[in-house]
Amino acid sequence: MSKPGYEFLPHTTDAYIAATGATLEEAFEWAGTALFDVMCNVKSISPKLTEEVKVKGADEVTLLYDWLESLLLRFELERKVYSKFEFAPLTRLANGISGTARISGEEYDRALHGSKVEVKAVTYHRMEIVLKDSTTTVKFILDL
């Protein structure tokens, strides 16, 4: 995949996803959309509320994990779903990397948003970041 967006890759039991963007930040935005597309009908989510998410990690891979984990926790603990993600440029720190994103969505309503599959966890297994031809692709597996 070379254009912005995401796709589901073959995997026997879990959701294996590749999210691509012109930048790492855009790839993270598509990864967020893909996460919610696994759980519900992401196109039915209205951007009624906007929140800020701060994440940091030792490197880009741990930052991706922290990003996806923070979104999953918002769903599990606060019962919120999101469909719009805007990542500010990442900040390089002496001990890693940090980022801030504005996310927009609403309270989860099963009747409105549907229910696809339950995501148990984000995993580090096969998580990678690939730079190729002026695009960035993040790959990750969600444990279902």
VENTA-V467956 format. One record per residue. N is the residue number from 0. RES is the residue in one small letter. BURIAL is + if it has 24 or more other C-alpha atoms within 12 Angstrom, else -. D_FIRST is the distance of its C-alpha to the first C-alpha in Angstrom with 1 decimal. Layout:
BEGIN
n = <N/N>
res = <RES/RES>
burial = <BURIAL/BURIAL>
d_first = <D_FIRST/D_FIRST>
END
This chain:
BEGIN
n = <0/1/2/3/4/5/6/7/8/9/10/11/12/13/14/15/16/17/18/19/20/21/22/23/24/25/26/27/28/29/30/31/32/33/34/35/36/37/38/39/40/41/42/43/44/45/46/47/48/49/50/51/52/53/54/55/56/57/58/59/60/61/62/63/64/65/66/67/68/69/70/71/72/73/74/75/76/77/78/79/80/81/82/83/84/85/86/87/88/89/90/91/92/93/94/95/96/97/98/99/100/101/102/103/104/105/106/107/108/109/110/111/112/113/114/115/116/117/118/119/120/121/122/123/124/125/126/127/128/129/130/131/132/133/134/135/136/137/138/139/140/141/142/143>
res = <m/s/k/p/g/y/e/f/l/p/h/t/t/d/a/y/i/a/a/t/g/a/t/l/e/e/a/f/e/w/a/g/t/a/l/f/d/v/m/c/n/v/k/s/i/s/p/k/l/t/e/e/v/k/v/k/g/a/d/e/v/t/l/l/y/d/w/l/e/s/l/l/l/r/f/e/l/e/r/k/v/y/s/k/f/e/f/a/p/l/t/r/l/a/n/g/i/s/g/t/a/r/i/s/g/e/e/y/d/r/a/l/h/g/s/k/v/e/v/k/a/v/t/y/h/r/m/e/i/v/l/k/d/s/t/t/t/v/k/f/i/l/d/l>
burial = <+/-/-/+/+/+/+/+/-/-/-/-/-/+/+/+/+/+/+/+/+/+/+/+/+/+/+/+/+/+/+/+/+/+/+/+/+/+/+/+/+/+/-/+/+/-/-/-/-/-/-/-/+/+/+/+/-/-/-/+/+/+/+/+/+/+/+/+/+/+/+/+/-/+/+/-/-/-/-/+/+/+/+/+/+/+/+/-/-/+/-/-/-/-/-/-/+/+/+/+/+/+/+/+/+/+/+/+/-/-/-/-/+/-/-/-/-/-/+/-/+/+/+/+/-/-/+/+/+/+/-/-/-/-/-/+/+/+/+/+/+/+/+/->
d_first = <0.0/3.8/5.9/8.0/8.3/8.0/7.8/10.7/10.6/13.8/16.9/20.5/22.0/19.9/16.7/13.9/11.2/8.1/8.5/7.1/9.8/11.8/14.1/14.7/16.7/14.1/11.8/15.1/15.7/12.6/13.7/17.1/16.1/14.4/17.6/19.8/17.9/18.6/22.3/23.1/22.3/20.6/21.3/25.0/25.2/27.2/27.1/30.9/31.2/29.5/29.8/28.9/27.3/28.0/26.2/26.8/26.0/27.0/23.6/20.0/19.5/22.8/22.0/18.9/21.2/23.9/21.8/20.6/24.1/25.8/24.0/24.8/28.4/28.8/27.9/30.3/33.1/33.1/31.6/29.3/25.9/23.6/21.1/21.1/20.2/21.1/20.9/23.4/22.9/23.2/26.6/27.3/30.4/32.8/31.8/28.1/25.9/26.3/24.7/25.8/24.0/25.5/24.5/25.8/26.7/29.8/31.9/30.4/32.1/31.4/32.8/30.6/27.3/27.6/26.9/24.1/24.3/25.8/23.9/26.4/24.7/21.9/21.8/21.3/20.5/17.3/16.5/14.8/13.4/11.3/11.9/10.4/11.0/12.3/9.5/10.1/8.3/11.1/11.4/14.6/16.9/19.3/22.5/23.6>
END
